[in-house]
Amino acid sequence: MSLSGFLVDADQVSRFLAKDAKASEWADAIALVLPERTALVRHDYVLRENLGLTPAELRLATILKDGVSLNEAAGRLGIAVNTVRNQLRAIFAKLGVNRQADMVRHLAELGQLAAYVQSNKASTIGKSSTQKEGFDKARRQVNLLDGRALSYREYGQSNGVPVLFLHSVLSNSMLLPQEGKEAARLGARLIVIERPGTGHSTPHLGMTFDSVGGDLVYLIDQLGIVDIYISGRSSGAPFALAAARQLGSRVPRLMLWAARFAADRDQSRQDILGRFYTGMPRAPWYAEAAFALLRAKLSRRFIREMILRSYERSPYDRALVRDPAMLDFLVEQALEALEKTHAGATDEATLLHSDSAINLEGLTAELIVWHGREDGFVSIADVERRFSNLPLTEFRILPNEGHIFSMPRRAEALERLIG
């Protein structure tokens, strides 16, 4: 008989197993935590769902991960060696690998962590400091026709010029305090959306750019807004474009800044997000399992390091994220975005990886595009390739700006949008 469990050190013992006891009482304690058998059953189920393995393939992978030979695996399973070889080829194809060592690594690092997250047995997220300061109270919600919830926050003046703002992936409906002040100063009513599967918004199975656009049209109608300006930043740009197309003449002007329509394919990137995007082509399960890995490791320290490394390629972005206030804000955004699920981040990454062409059919709004010359995620060449032949009102490359944009430039962008 074999047992699987987790060794827990003294700090974690006092934290999780004896909340009312003094930490000194557990100074030398070590605990062995054994999961209930139903959790082990769920583990196998999640592996099948995430990785696409059949029950027979899962049984073989489970045996092979312990380092046994194909002949020994065949003997344990009571099947022919040729059958084992065929099943192994199928496993390799589904996982996008060609070596048994890579298969073991993927199962350990991705599949098991995906199961850990989805079983909801533990979470390291907790309440953020920003939430404690009252951001949750400002969060609002509309129930869509299919029963899903769409969450959002509003900033600026309640009777100001309506502006719909679409953020980047791994962000939520939070804005920098200064952005809210600038919106009020300019007489704007900023409506910041949490897209399906992000923050408190319900995931949408089969989500597309156009389906999110339809959700946003419904929200605007429910708010009683007739005409509205739209702004899309980074990977929020294709969603902003989809909403503007569906709203037609109700959108006088659409502004995209630091627009991102495709996943990063730079093979030289070594940060976690870079490795994630370049790994996606290998297998369809990769996005789900990789974001499960990210969320399983979720903590302020982990997210902080991920953000710092992700923006290393642009000196202007690097300078911004090393400002403590900006870094704390980006960390809180990511934590809130992944608070309930990683489904939205997974779906959006898959959409970005499809690299769809820009569709302007039905768009009547003036289209303005601003882009930082020092953007480390989206190159000038890619922006020009996508927008140079489109009927734009303004196409502007901004010096001394990266992917994030400084606060003065954000205020300038909002003023240009509604001015």
Disulfide bonds with the S-S distance in Angstrom:
none
